[in-house]
Amino acid sequence: MSLIGTMGSGVSALRTFMKGLEVIGNNIANVNTTGYKSAQARYSDSFSNVLQRSTGGSSVTQIGTGVGLAGITTSFVQGSLATTGSPTDLGISGNGFFRVKNSADGTEFATRSGDFRFDSNGYLVTPLGFRVQGLAGSALTTLGDVKLATPPTGAQLRSVAIGRDGLVVENYSNNTSVTTGQILLQTYTDPTALVKEGGNLYTGMLAAGPVGATAGGIALKTDGTNAPRSNGLGSIEAGTLELSNVDLTEEFASLITTQRSFQAGSRLITVSDTILEDIVNLKQR
């Protein structure tokens, strides 16, 4: 392999491991981000030059040209649930994602971050104002935004409780309680196909293969398929939030090994440069 090729391998190492350091740095930065899922960089060797192909009893002779980024995968391992005490903070224990919608343009997202609240219009929303999706009305037959109902005549809303099955129960001052909706969840056959959009939101639900969705689409169902605690879906834990699944011990260990790999790549370039300098100066000796 030529010395120019050696430098190329070193440059590929610097470029690739820099991306790896960026991935690790982003994980560490999001160690306290609600519902954050850590990412890992994967590496693969680059194209190899064939100096001699295998013939008869001889083996093939190849020299590699460096390293490349094979991909960046997201780990959807469950994060710990932290108690917050707020009844509208919802953590998912087990599989599933919340579905939320931007009412301005109808765009839907998946999320594991359940830091919700009821807005001034009674909608259960994210910090960005996106509406949580589920079943509306006491009959639980209509898909749409989860929203508080109008209190009975002469009564006032006293409290709202959200059960592990996602049922929203409103308690009124006249000592009556009414179920007014249900929060639904969604699982995916390949969650690694989900695309991070920032704000703890994911798109790409169709590519991820929504389990139980309507044929050819990503719509939730009213037949119980998307109900929490059924069909492999987890339960909703009110008053909790799922923490980031970043393991700082693993991240700092990966940071050290990736940094050393980066340093080795830079050293390869330095050594190659020294040898090239010696070759250039041969005539002067």
N, C-alpha and C positions, 0 to 999 in steps of 0.2 A: 504494500500500500504506500502510495506517495506521501511525502510529508504534508503536502497540501491537503490530502485526504485525512491525515491525522488531525490537522487543524479543524477540518470540517466536522470530525467526530466530536472534538472538544466544543465547537460552537453549538452543535446540536444538543450536547449535554447542558450547556449554559441556558439555552433557550427552553429546553424541556423542564429542567429542574427549577427554573424560575417560575414556570407555571405551577409546579408542585408546591413551591413556597407560597404562591398566591392563594392556592386552595387551602393550605394549612392556616395561613394568616386569616383568611375569611372565617374559617371554623372557630379560631380562637376569639376573633372579634365578636362572634355571635354566641359566645358561651352562655350569655344571659338572655338571649332572644327567645321569647315564648314560642314554643312549637317548632323551633328551628331543627332541621335535619342536616347532619354533617355530611360532607362530601369527601371523597378520596380519589386521588389521582392514580391512574394506572399507566404503566410504561411498557413499551415494546421496542424491539430492535428495529433499526431501519433496513432498507434494502441492502443486500450483500452483493459485492462484486464477485463474479465467478472467475477464478483464475484457471481452473481445470475441472471439467465435468467428469463424473464417474464413468469409467470405462473398464469393463472386465473386472480385474482384481484391484483396481485403484479407486480410492475414495475421492469425493469431490473436494476441491480446494476453494474456500471462500474467505473473503475478508469483509467484515461489516463496515458500514459507513456511519454508525452512530446510534443514537437513541431517539425515540419519538414518543409523543403522548398518545397512548392507546385509548384513553377515555377518562372521563370524570364521572364517577357514580355517586349516587346519594344513598345514604343509609337511612332506612325508615324504621329503625329500631325504636321501640317505645321509650319516650323520655319520662322522667319521674314526674309525678303529680304533686304540685305544691298547693297547700291550702291557702286560700285568700279570704274566705268568708263572704265574698260578694256572691249573691244568688245567681247572677247572670254570667259569672265566670264559669266556663264549661270546659272540663278536660275529658278527653276520650281515653277510657281504659280498654285497650285492645285495638282491633282493626277499625279502619274507617276514617273518612274525612268529612268535615262539614262542607256544605255547598252554600256559597253566598253569591249574590247577584248585585251588579251595579245597575241601579234602577234608571240611570241616565241613558245608557246605551244597551242594556240587556245582557251585557257580558257576564258570564258565570265563571266562578273560580272555585278551586278546592283549597281547603286550609285545615291545619291541625291546631291552629291558634284560636282558642275560644274566649278571648277577652271581649265579650259582647256587652251590650247595654240596650235598654229600651229608649228610643228617641222620643221627641216631643209628640210624634204622631202615633206612637205605640208600636213601632216596628222594632224587632230585635236586630241590631246592626253591629257591624264591626267598627273599629276606631275610624275607618275611612268612610263610614256611612253605608257600606254594602249590606244588603238585607239577607238575613239567614233564611234558607229555604227549608220547606217542610210541608206539613199538612195544616190547613187553616180551617177554622170553624169547629163547632162541637161534634159534628158528624165525622170529621177527619177524612173527608173524601175529596178535598180540593187542594191540588198542589199550588204552592205559591209562597209568598212572603209570610213568615211567622209574625203575627201581630196580635196585640191585646184587643179584646173585645170591648164593646160598650157595656159598662156596668148596668145591672138591672135598675129600674126606676126606684129612686129613693135610697140606693146603696152606693157605697164608695169602694174603690179598690183598696184593699188593705195590704195584700202581699201577693207575690207570684212565686210559685214553686215549680222547678223543672226536675222531673224524675229521671231515674237511670234509663228509662225507656224513651226519654225525650218528650214525654207528655208535659204540656204547659198547663198548670192548674192555677186559676185565679181565685183568690179568697176575698170575699166582700164583707163589708161592715155589718150586713144583716145575717152573718154567720152561715152563708151559703158558699159553696165552692163549685166552680164550673171548669171542665177541661175545654180549653179554647184552641188548642193546636198541638202539633207534635213536630219536633225537630228530627229530620231524617239524616242518615249518614250514607256514604258511598264508599265502596271498596273498588280496587282496580287490580286487574290481573298482572299488570306490569307498571307499578308505581314509579319505577325509575324513568319512565317515559314522560312523567310530568315535568313541566318547565317552570322553574322558579321565576316569578315576576316581581319580586320584592314585596314588602309589606306582609310577609308571611303567606303569600298567595301563590297558587299554582294554576297554570293553564295546561293545555294539551291533554285534556281528559279523554277525548275520543281515541287518541293514539295509545293511551295507557290502558284502554279496554275496561270501561266501567262495568262492573258486575251487576247484572240484573237490570241494566238500562233498557229502554225501549229499543227495538230493532232499528239499526242504522242511526241511532242518536245517543244522547247522553242524559236524557230526561229521567228524573226520579220516578218511582212508581207508587201507586196508592194501595197496592195489594199486600203491604207488609214486607215486601222485599227489602226495603231500605230502612226499616224500623230498627232502632238500636236494640241490642241484645237478641237479635235474630239473624239467621243466615250467615253466621260467622262474624257479624258486626260486634264491635265492642259496646260498652255501656257508657252513658254520659254521667259524669260525676260533677254535680253542681257545686259551686264554691271552691273549685280547684282550677289550676291552669297547668298544662303540660310544659315542662321545662325543656330547654335545649338538650339534645342527646349527645352533645360534644363531650368527649372524655379528655380532659386536659392532660392527663398522664400520657395517653396515647399520642395526643397532638404534639406535645413537646418532644417525645421520643422520635416521632416522624420528622419534626422540625430539625432535630440534630442530624439524623441520617441524611435527610435531603440536602441540608446545608453542606455536609461533608461531600456528598456527591457533586454538588455545584463546585465546591473547592477543587475536587479532583479534576473536573472538566477544565477549570481555569488553569490548573497546573499542567494539564496536557498541552494546552495552547502555549504556555510559557516554555516548556521543554522543547516543543516543536520549533518555536521561534529561535531558541538557542542553537539547535542543530542547524537550522537554515542559515543562521549567522555564521556558524563555523564553515559551512559549505561555500558561502559567498566569499569568505576570507581565505579560502584554500590557496588561491592564486598569489596572495600576498606573502605566503609563508615559504 
